[in-house]
Amino acid sequence: MLADSSQVETGLIRTDFVTYQNRTGLRIAACLDHVGGDMRARPWVLMMPKFGETKKTTLHLAYHLVANGLNVLRFDPTNHVGESEGRMLDFTMPGAVTDAIAGLDYLEASFGVNQVTTVANSLSARCMLRVAAKDSRIQKLICVAGVVNLIATIQEINKEDLLGLYQQGHHWGVTDFLGFDINGDVFLRTLIESKLGDLAGSIEDAARLNMPFVFFYAERDVWVDKLEVEQVVAVNPRGQLVPVAAAMHEVRENPQAARQLFEQVVWTCLHDEPYPGEGAANLRSPDKKLILAQNRRERDRMRRSESPVESESEFWSRYLQKYSILEKASDYRTYLDLVGRLCGPLSPGALVLDAGCGNGLFGLWVLREVWQRQTLAPADEPLVYVGLDLTQRGLADALDNHLGWRHQLHKIATARAVPRPGLQYFLIDFDRLRNEAGATNQLPFQEGTFDVICCSLVLSYLRRPQGLLLELHRVLRPGGVLVVSSMKPNCDLSIIYRDALATNVTAEDIEAGRNLLRAAGKIKLKEEIGYYTFYSQAELAELVMDAGFNVLESCLSLGEQAAVIKAGK
């Protein structure tokens, strides 16, 4: 059956929320995207989200497929984040395979469909490869940044041979995997038994495929070995390896690469011949307002099913300590140097505000800057550093980190008769500043107090970032400098993680690196639900200008994963 978009009204795409059971009896929550009418007359695409994400992340691609004459079924796996039944603790790869088969069962029982194209990403692509090898209802398999050797990927992430240790009798119990608690023993045992974990199993499944098999490989993917991908694709004469230039495992972090991949995936779902190139496909696009409205509906449903059980203060108290490993990453040191350059030279007597100081890494940079300046030219007036944070844990860690450096500075100051820097800390909930309820809570400082303000990687985690920015505008002196940053949408920390653990690392460093990725997994889910909002350069600049600042400079840093803005008043 061929897709026909001629009768599709792109402004009338709609989504039905449906449920059905998998073969073990667990309820699966799914979305049917279509344009109404006889859905049996159009081809179908089955979409499976990556590990730690939900069906909402596949919405954009799904609506473009529908605009081009296809129907889409996208679902949340069971025992996973999302609306389907089960506990994340019980997640296994064979269980995800069972859920994909349930989607095929549902389409056949409800619409008489026995030929389906499938699209899956990362770990889910490995599961769908297994389904395609066993189920003739899949007529085309599309894998995006698919994992083909999960054991090797886990070892690369954890810097430890979990499988080998398990086979030697080590028991993991409940363990954190990329931000989610799972039963590590059951996960590894079922991975071995199903042969879903090693390269040999992927090659065996690929060799059994009797349909077109297209594998989109991200060229900057640090979790997947290209040579192994090539081995998997090469065993099948209908296999095709398509490189995605400048893309990481999270392809969406690079908007240009994501757009290229997006068009290619849509084209591949519609045609058997290779993508003809940009501008040649003539693909149709859905109404953007429809996508935004549906995204809001699904986000609100997700909030009800995935509401955090802990407060923001509790969350950040647990996770702030996990970012200490960043100090060892050259990308992070480069980021701090950039923030320092944008702040400008810290003159004697300067008042510096660190809004969201966390465990004090930027404050350490400030103190080191003072140390270097006093080594070269003693100052007459002390610099004063003021740190604000939501958590007592963050302030305690910042104070502990800073006191050591101030002690070293005091030795220099005593020898040269110059004053040592002042340190002050305040516990502040930024979401209570100028909120929509009409409250006018202010920062505990007079107007025009500070010469330099840094707000590093904080705004994304606030429900009302504008309230903080308005207060920062109030307390910054005329002519002062604000440097503000945000992780960008769909950021990927894998390269920063690898950089931090590249050389001279201890067991503590490795554990801190794992914790960094675990925290990132939790934060990413909260971004998807809508609790957090990451900003592009343009979006961050607009937010800053709306608060009354003048944008002076804009750039990317932190491995190109963070937007950084310098602004003035």
Stockholm file with secondary structure:
# STOCKHOLM 1.0

chainA/1-569         MLADSSQVETGLIRTDFVTYQNRTGLRIAACLDHVGGDMRARPWVLMMPKFGETKKTTLHLAYHLVANGLNVLRFDPTNHVGESEGRMLDFTMPGAVTDAIAGLDYLEASFGVNQVTTVANSLSARCMLRVAAKDSRIQKLICVAGVVNLIATIQEINKEDLLGLYQQGHHWGVTDFLGFDINGDVFLRTLIESKLGDLAGSIEDAARLNMPFVFFYAERDVWVDKLEVEQVVAVNPRGQLVPVAAAMHEVRENPQAARQLFEQVVWTCLHDEPYPGEGAANLRSPDKKLILAQNRRERDRMRRSESPVESESEFWSRYLQKYSILEKASDYRTYLDLVGRLCGPLSPGALVLDAGCGNGLFGLWVLREVWQRQTLAPADEPLVYVGLDLTQRGLADALDNHLGWRHQLHKIATARAVPRPGLQYFLIDFDRLRNEAGATNQLPFQEGTFDVICCSLVLSYLRRPQGLLLELHRVLRPGGVLVVSSMKPNCDLSIIYRDALATNVTAEDIEAGRNLLRAAGKIKLKEEIGYYTFYSQAELAELVMDAGFNVLESCLSLGEQAAVIKAGK
#=GR chainA/1-569 SS CCCCCTTCCGGGCEEEEEEEECTTSCEEEEEEEECSSCGGGSCEEEEECCTTCCGGGGHHHHHHHHHTTCEEEEECCSSSSSSSSSCGGGCCHHHHHHHHHHHHHHHHHHHCCCCEEEEEETHHHHHHHHHHHHCTTEEEEEEESCCSCHHHHHHHHHTSCHHHHHHTTCCCCEEEETTEEEEHHHHHHHHHHHTCSSHHHHHHHHHTCCSCEEEEEETTCSSSCHHHHHHHHHTSTTEEEEEETTCCSSGGGSHHHHHHHHHHHHHHHHCSSCCCCTTTSCCCCCCHHHHHHHHHHHHHHHHHHSCCSSCHHHHHHHHGGGGGGGGGCHHHHHHHHHHHHHHCCCCTTCEEEEETCTTSHHHHHHHHHHHHHHHHSCCSSCCEEEEEESCHHHHHHHHHHHHHHHHHHHHHHHHHTCCCCEEEEEECCGGGSSCTTSCCCCCSSCTTCEEEEEECSCGGGCSCHHHHHHHHHHHEEEEEEEEEEEECTTCCCHHHHHHHTSSSCCHHHHHHHHHHHHHHHHHHHHHHHTSCCCCCHHHHHHHHHHTTCEEEEEEEETTTTEEEEEEEC
#=GC SS_cons         CCCCCTTCCGGGCEEEEEEEECTTSCEEEEEEEECSSCGGGSCEEEEECCTTCCGGGGHHHHHHHHHTTCEEEEECCSSSSSSSSSCGGGCCHHHHHHHHHHHHHHHHHHHCCCCEEEEEETHHHHHHHHHHHHCTTEEEEEEESCCSCHHHHHHHHHTSCHHHHHHTTCCCCEEEETTEEEEHHHHHHHHHHHTCSSHHHHHHHHHTCCSCEEEEEETTCSSSCHHHHHHHHHTSTTEEEEEETTCCSSGGGSHHHHHHHHHHHHHHHHCSSCCCCTTTSCCCCCCHHHHHHHHHHHHHHHHHHSCCSSCHHHHHHHHGGGGGGGGGCHHHHHHHHHHHHHHCCCCTTCEEEEETCTTSHHHHHHHHHHHHHHHHSCCSSCCEEEEEESCHHHHHHHHHHHHHHHHHHHHHHHHHTCCCCEEEEEECCGGGSSCTTSCCCCCSSCTTCEEEEEECSCGGGCSCHHHHHHHHHHHEEEEEEEEEEEECTTCCCHHHHHHHTSSSCCHHHHHHHHHHHHHHHHHHHHHHHTSCCCCCHHHHHHHHHHTTCEEEEEEEETTTTEEEEEEEC
//
